[in-house]
Amino acid sequence: MTIEHVLEHLGFSPNEIKVYLALNDHGSTKAGRIAKIANIDRSSCYETLRHLLRKGLVSHVTIGKIKWFQATGPRMLLDFVKNQEQELQSILPELHARHKSAKVEGQVRLFKGIKGVKAIFLDIIRTGKNNCVFGSEGQFGQRMPEFVNQFERLKKENNILTKTIIRSSRKEVNTKNSEYRYLEEVEGSPAVTNIYGNKIAIMVWTDEPEGIVIENPSAAKSYQSYFNVLWKIAKNKFD
């Protein structure tokens, strides 16, 4: 991922990214020159500098009557992220309590785009249960190659096993955390079903992928029952 993409994922606005990188690349600089380098208007530049100052990522010194701005060391980004994590940790107990009190059995949630699908995969990790999959055509690796290795590492760390039933014309190698079995006369599809814990996630890999998560113990149990039957019927090509 590029520096810009990482900073965007950390919650930086486009102007904050431009101004921060301009200061990081050019050192101590006046606001007017920063605006020119970043290609934004002067008023937006001043507003952005105020945001970055509050985040501790920019400092300034006044020489005469002129303010000179500079980016704090890049390692301050790590401190910024750690502070965000600490703030989030402090409110998690209350958020969990409020979430549980408002929770209704049989929730259905829709997720859209790559970020939405990524949230579903992270939910699989958080649930900590084995994941049973059918209908996969390798879309995960094709569409989200940067995240695949992270997901596999998290599976290993949390001792999560994936069992996947795929059509016989595809070839996948079993690993410690993934097992594959094959069915004949199955057509490819953009829809992939995941069963984990009390949840069913159906991901549809169209141009803008989307996913539906159904959280219902009875429905998940039923899906799991059908999966188990198919798993027994499916062939293990490596026997």
C-alpha positions as CSV (number, residue, x, y, z in Angstrom):
1,M,0.0,0.0,0.0
2,T,1.2,3.6,-0.7
3,I,1.8,6.0,2.1
4,E,-1.3,7.9,1.1
5,H,-3.5,4.8,1.3
6,V,-2.2,4.0,4.8
7,L,-2.7,7.5,6.1
8,E,-6.2,7.5,4.6
9,H,-7.0,4.2,6.4
10,L,-5.8,5.9,9.6
11,G,-8.5,8.5,9.2
12,F,-6.5,11.4,7.7
13,S,-8.4,13.7,5.3
14,P,-7.1,14.3,1.8
15,N,-5.8,17.8,2.8
16,E,-4.2,16.4,6.0
17,I,-2.3,13.9,3.9
18,K,-1.1,16.5,1.4
19,V,0.0,19.0,4.1
20,Y,1.7,16.3,6.3
21,L,3.6,14.9,3.4
22,A,4.6,18.4,2.2
23,L,6.0,19.2,5.6
24,N,7.6,15.8,5.9
25,D,9.3,16.2,2.5
26,H,10.3,19.8,2.7
27,G,11.1,20.5,6.4
28,S,10.4,23.7,8.2
29,T,8.1,25.8,5.9
30,K,5.8,28.8,5.9
31,A,2.1,28.3,5.6
32,G,1.9,30.0,2.2
33,R,4.5,27.7,0.7
34,I,2.9,24.7,2.2
35,A,-0.4,25.6,0.5
36,K,1.4,25.9,-2.9
37,I,3.3,22.5,-2.4
38,A,0.1,20.8,-1.3
39,N,-1.9,22.5,-4.0
40,I,-4.7,23.7,-1.7
41,D,-6.0,27.2,-0.9
42,R,-4.4,29.1,2.0
43,S,-7.5,29.1,4.3
44,S,-7.8,25.3,3.9
45,C,-4.1,25.0,4.6
46,Y,-4.4,26.9,7.9
47,E,-7.4,24.8,9.0
48,T,-5.5,21.6,8.1
49,L,-2.4,22.7,10.1
50,R,-4.6,23.4,13.1
51,H,-5.9,19.8,12.9
52,L,-2.4,18.3,12.6
53,L,-1.2,20.5,15.5
54,R,-3.9,19.1,17.7
55,K,-2.9,15.6,16.7
56,G,0.7,16.3,17.6
57,L,1.9,15.6,14.1
58,V,3.0,19.1,13.3
59,S,4.8,21.8,15.4
60,H,5.6,25.4,14.7
61,V,8.0,28.1,15.8
62,T,7.6,31.9,15.4
63,I,10.5,33.8,14.0
64,G,9.9,37.5,14.0
65,K,6.2,37.6,13.1
66,I,6.2,34.6,10.9
67,K,5.2,31.0,11.9
68,W,7.3,28.2,10.5
69,F,5.7,24.8,10.5
70,Q,7.4,21.4,10.5
71,A,6.2,17.8,10.7
72,T,7.1,16.0,13.9
73,G,9.2,12.8,13.5
74,P,7.4,10.0,11.5
75,R,7.5,7.8,14.6
76,M,5.0,10.2,16.1
77,L,2.5,8.5,13.8
78,L,2.8,5.4,15.9
79,D,2.2,7.4,19.1
80,F,-0.9,8.9,17.4
81,V,-2.2,5.4,16.6
82,K,-1.5,4.1,20.1
83,N,-3.3,7.1,21.6
84,Q,-6.3,6.4,19.4
85,E,-6.2,2.7,20.5
86,Q,-6.1,3.7,24.2
87,E,-9.0,6.0,23.8
88,L,-11.0,3.3,22.0
89,Q,-10.1,0.8,24.7
90,S,-11.4,3.1,27.4
91,I,-14.9,3.2,25.8
92,L,-15.2,-0.4,24.7
93,P,-16.8,-1.7,28.0
94,E,-19.6,0.8,27.7
95,L,-20.1,0.2,24.0
96,H,-20.2,-3.6,24.6
97,A,-22.8,-3.1,27.3
98,R,-25.0,-0.9,25.2
99,H,-24.6,-3.2,22.2
100,K,-25.7,-6.2,24.1
101,S,-28.7,-4.4,25.7
102,A,-30.0,-3.4,22.3
103,K,-29.2,-6.6,20.5
104,V,-32.1,-8.5,18.9
105,E,-31.8,-12.2,18.0
106,G,-31.9,-12.8,14.3
107,Q,-29.9,-9.7,13.2
108,V,-29.3,-9.2,9.5
109,R,-26.6,-6.8,8.5
110,L,-25.5,-5.6,5.0
111,F,-21.9,-4.7,4.2
112,K,-20.8,-3.0,1.0
113,G,-17.5,-2.5,-0.8
114,I,-14.0,-4.0,0.0
115,K,-14.0,-2.4,3.4
116,G,-17.3,-3.9,4.2
117,V,-16.2,-7.4,3.2
118,K,-13.0,-7.0,5.1
119,A,-15.1,-6.2,8.2
120,I,-16.8,-9.6,7.8
121,F,-13.5,-11.5,7.6
122,L,-12.4,-9.7,10.8
123,D,-15.7,-10.7,12.4
124,I,-14.8,-14.3,11.7
125,I,-11.5,-13.8,13.6
126,R,-13.3,-12.0,16.5
127,T,-15.9,-14.8,16.7
128,G,-13.0,-17.3,17.1
129,K,-15.0,-20.2,15.7
130,N,-14.1,-22.5,12.8
131,N,-15.3,-21.3,9.4
132,C,-17.1,-23.5,6.9
133,V,-17.2,-22.3,3.3
134,F,-18.8,-23.3,0.1
135,G,-19.0,-21.6,-3.3
136,S,-15.5,-20.0,-3.2
137,E,-13.9,-19.3,-6.6
138,G,-10.7,-17.7,-5.1
139,Q,-12.2,-14.2,-5.2
140,F,-10.8,-13.3,-1.8
141,G,-7.2,-13.7,-2.9
142,Q,-7.9,-12.0,-6.2
143,R,-9.7,-9.0,-4.9
144,M,-7.9,-8.5,-1.5
145,P,-4.4,-9.9,-2.0
146,E,-2.9,-7.5,0.6
147,F,-5.3,-8.7,3.3
148,V,-5.1,-12.4,2.6
149,N,-1.8,-13.0,4.4
150,Q,-3.0,-11.0,7.4
151,F,-6.2,-13.0,7.6
152,E,-4.3,-16.3,7.4
153,R,-1.9,-15.1,10.2
154,L,-4.8,-14.1,12.4
155,K,-6.5,-17.5,11.8
156,K,-3.3,-19.2,12.9
157,E,-2.9,-17.0,16.0
158,N,-6.5,-17.8,17.0
159,N,-6.4,-21.5,16.0
160,I,-9.3,-21.1,13.5
161,L,-9.7,-23.8,10.9
162,T,-11.4,-23.2,7.6
163,K,-13.2,-26.1,5.8
164,T,-14.0,-25.3,2.2
165,I,-16.1,-27.2,-0.4
166,I,-15.3,-26.2,-3.9
167,R,-15.9,-27.5,-7.4
168,S,-13.7,-30.3,-8.6
169,S,-12.0,-28.3,-11.4
170,R,-10.3,-26.1,-8.9
171,K,-7.1,-27.1,-7.1
172,E,-6.2,-26.0,-3.6
173,V,-3.7,-27.5,-1.2
174,N,-4.6,-28.4,2.4
175,T,-2.7,-26.6,5.1
176,K,-2.7,-26.6,8.9
177,N,-5.5,-24.0,9.0
178,S,-7.4,-24.8,5.8
179,E,-9.0,-28.0,4.4
180,Y,-10.5,-28.5,1.0
181,R,-13.0,-31.0,-0.4
182,Y,-14.4,-31.2,-3.9
183,L,-17.8,-31.7,-5.5
184,E,-18.5,-32.8,-9.1
185,E,-20.9,-30.9,-11.4
186,V,-20.9,-27.7,-9.5
187,E,-21.0,-24.4,-11.4
188,G,-19.0,-21.3,-10.4
189,S,-20.8,-18.5,-8.7
190,P,-19.9,-15.0,-7.4
191,A,-21.7,-15.9,-4.1
192,V,-19.7,-17.4,-1.3
193,T,-21.2,-18.7,1.9
194,N,-19.4,-18.7,5.3
195,I,-20.8,-20.4,8.4
196,Y,-19.1,-19.5,11.7
197,G,-20.4,-19.6,15.2
198,N,-24.0,-18.5,15.2
199,K,-23.6,-16.5,12.0
200,I,-23.9,-17.0,8.2
201,A,-22.1,-14.6,5.9
202,I,-23.0,-14.6,2.2
203,M,-20.5,-12.6,0.2
204,V,-21.2,-11.6,-3.4
205,W,-18.1,-10.8,-5.4
206,T,-19.5,-8.4,-8.0
207,D,-17.8,-5.2,-9.2
208,E,-18.6,-3.6,-5.8
209,P,-18.6,-6.6,-3.5
210,E,-21.1,-6.8,-0.7
211,G,-21.9,-9.2,2.1
212,I,-24.9,-10.1,4.2
213,V,-24.4,-11.4,7.8
214,I,-27.2,-13.3,9.4
215,E,-26.8,-13.8,13.1
216,N,-29.2,-16.5,14.2
217,P,-28.3,-19.7,16.1
218,S,-31.1,-21.8,14.6
219,A,-30.3,-20.7,11.0
220,A,-26.6,-21.2,11.5
221,K,-27.2,-24.7,13.0
222,S,-29.3,-25.6,10.0
223,Y,-26.7,-24.4,7.5
224,Q,-24.0,-26.2,9.4
225,S,-26.0,-29.4,9.2
226,Y,-26.3,-29.2,5.4
227,F,-22.6,-28.3,5.2
228,N,-21.6,-31.4,7.2
229,V,-23.6,-33.7,4.9
230,L,-21.9,-32.1,1.8
231,W,-18.5,-32.4,3.5
232,K,-19.0,-36.2,3.9
233,I,-20.1,-36.5,0.3
234,A,-17.3,-34.3,-1.2
235,K,-14.1,-35.9,-2.3
236,N,-10.7,-35.3,-0.8
237,K,-8.4,-35.4,-3.9
238,F,-5.4,-36.0,-1.7
239,D,-6.6,-39.3,-0.3
